[in-house]
Amino acid sequence: MEGPLTSDFSAARIHLERAYHYLRGNDETSRSTCEALDLLIETVAEAQHRRPEAGVLEFPPPAAPRPA
């Protein structure tokens, strides 16, 4: 079994934006498709710029005091 794949959000966004620009028609199908592409482009852009969740570093407990 292969490991998890990572998405190339930058490339996906470019292709979605290109598709949007190819749909220049003034018909209902072109307009509704562009609206759907707008939502997809926004979702991909958010995913592209999302920061990974920060992990919590646990420090070792404080050392016991040394006898004088």
C-alpha positions, -999 to +999 in steps of 0.1 A: +000+000+000+013+034-009+017+063+015-005+093+015-004+116-015-001+153-011-021+176-033-005+203-055-030+230-047-010+256-067-013+236-099-049+228-093-057+264-088-040+274-121-060+248-140-093+259-125-086+295-133-077+286-169-110+267-172-128+297-158-113+319-185-122+295-213-159+298-203-165+332-218-200+325-231-230+346-219-252+315-217-267+301-185-244+270-185-213+291-188-224+315-160-234+287-136-202+268-143-181+299-136-200+304-103-191+268-094-155+273-104-153+304-083-162+283-052-137+257-061-109+282-068-116+298-034-116+265-016-083+255-033-067+289-025-077+285+012-062+250+013-031+262-005-024+289+022-036+269+052-009+265+078-003+230+091-014+224+127+013+231+152+025+203+173+030+206+210+064+200+223+066+185+257+096+194+278+111+170+304+100+176+340+123+199+360+153+181+374+153+174+412+173+199+432+209+187+438+221+183+474+245+209+485 
